[in-house]
Amino acid sequence: MPSSSYRTDASGQVACSSRSLPWEYAGAVRFSASLEGATAQFSATAVRQQYDQWLTDPKLTLAADGQRWDTTPKPAQDSFQGHYNPVEIDGPAHVSGYLCLVRFASGHVPPAVLTTYSGGAHCCTTVRLYDIATRRVDQLQLGNMGARITLVSGQPLIETHDDAFSYAFTDFADSGAPIRLYEPSSAGFENVTRKFPALVRADARSLWNLAAKHVSKLGFYAAWAADEEMLGADAHVWKTMRDLDRAGKLTVPPNLREPGWPDGKGYIAKLRSFLRNHGYLS
């Protein structure tokens, strides 16, 4: 039976189960983690059928400060046939696992983090946080995007990207997506991306470089523009777009011409409206 020890990152703020689930395995599984007196154990039964594997009867037990909470994790949103498909979530310094405990800044008892996938070629990933202190489950629906636990100035955050950009300007493979950072709050997961401009700036550079390497560039330019807007560079964004248009670089490759994917000035107009509708522009 696959069972796990766990690893803790050097900062002592993230602990994740350390054993993977073999693709060919069927039978009982158990994953566990411990951090600052809090413990978490996830158990289930793995089912292997033809080219698919999923878990049945998942159970999560958390214990901390003399409390115990037994709960039943749910599959991802719109999961195929209601299957529970576990996904490993990466943490800092090669710490990763199906089950993590994270000491976020918002609470003194580390909550558990589980990630599940709906199945299929695209969509959808769900991240859930289980807080024993409040007996509350908060979740993030990430669509086609994955997630990781990252440390920023020693502060654990959930790092992902904005799935709204997928297919908005081009095909999925050429769709960029701007960075998003979340932390738990009393109202659920809070988008705190704008509080960390260095990460946004690095993401913008990466997207610009990706555009340079692709024939279809408009998806990456759109995500770059979103990052730059979060940095307050509105004038720079639209000057850059006008310059690209004059240089003939806002074009759609012939094989990707589809209704709703304009180029040139039509692209600029759609991009401005899209950014406004999704909260990047006031």
Rosetta blueprint (number, residue, H / E / L):
1 M L
2 P L
3 S L
4 S L
5 S L
6 Y E
7 R E
8 T E
9 D L
10 A L
11 S L
12 G L
13 Q L
14 V E
15 A E
16 C E
17 S E
18 S L
19 R L
20 S L
21 L L
22 P L
23 W L
24 E L
25 Y L
26 A L
27 G E
28 A E
29 V E
30 R E
31 F E
32 S E
33 A E
34 S E
35 L E
36 E L
37 G L
38 A E
39 T E
40 A E
41 Q E
42 F E
43 S E
44 A E
45 T E
46 A E
47 V E
48 R E
49 Q E
50 Q L
51 Y L
52 D E
53 Q E
54 W E
55 L E
56 T E
57 D E
58 P E
59 K E
60 L E
61 T E
62 L E
63 A E
64 A E
65 D L
66 G L
67 Q E
68 R E
69 W E
70 D E
71 T E
72 T L
73 P L
74 K L
75 P L
76 A L
77 Q L
78 D L
79 S L
80 F H
81 Q H
82 G H
83 H L
84 Y E
85 N E
86 P E
87 V E
88 E L
89 I E
90 D E
91 G L
92 P H
93 A H
94 H H
95 V L
96 S E
97 G E
98 Y L
99 L E
100 C E
101 L E
102 V E
103 R L
104 F L
105 A L
106 S L
107 G L
108 H L
109 V L
110 P L
111 P L
112 A E
113 V E
114 L E
115 T E
116 T E
117 Y E
118 S L
119 G L
120 G L
121 A L
122 H L
123 C L
124 C L
125 T E
126 T E
127 V E
128 R E
129 L E
130 Y E
131 D E
132 I L
133 A L
134 T L
135 R L
136 R E
137 V E
138 D E
139 Q E
140 L E
141 Q E
142 L E
143 G E
144 N L
145 M L
146 G L
147 A L
148 R E
149 I E
150 T E
151 L E
152 V E
153 S L
154 G L
155 Q E
156 P E
157 L E
158 I E
159 E E
160 T E
161 H E
162 D L
163 D H
164 A H
165 F H
166 S L
167 Y L
168 A L
169 F L
170 T L
171 D L
172 F H
173 A H
174 D H
175 S L
176 G L
177 A L
178 P L
179 I E
180 R E
181 L E
182 Y E
183 E E
184 P E
185 S E
186 S L
187 A L
188 G E
189 F E
190 E E
191 N E
192 V L
193 T H
194 R H
195 K H
196 F L
197 P H
198 A H
199 L H
200 V H
201 R H
202 A H
203 D H
204 A H
205 R H
206 S H
207 L H
208 W H
209 N H
210 L H
211 A H
212 A H
213 K H
214 H L
215 V L
216 S L
217 K L
218 L H
219 G H
220 F H
221 Y H
222 A H
223 A H
224 W H
225 A H
226 A H
227 D H
228 E H
229 E H
230 M H
231 L L
232 G L
233 A L
234 D H
235 A H
236 H H
237 V H
238 W H
239 K H
240 T H
241 M H
242 R H
243 D H
244 L H
245 D H
246 R H
247 A L
248 G L
249 K L
250 L L
251 T L
252 V L
253 P L
254 P H
255 N H
256 L H
257 R L
258 E L
259 P L
260 G L
261 W L
262 P L
263 D L
264 G H
265 K H
266 G H
267 Y H
268 I H
269 A H
270 K H
271 L H
272 R H
273 S H
274 F H
275 L H
276 R H
277 N H
278 H L
279 G L
280 Y L
281 L L
282 S L
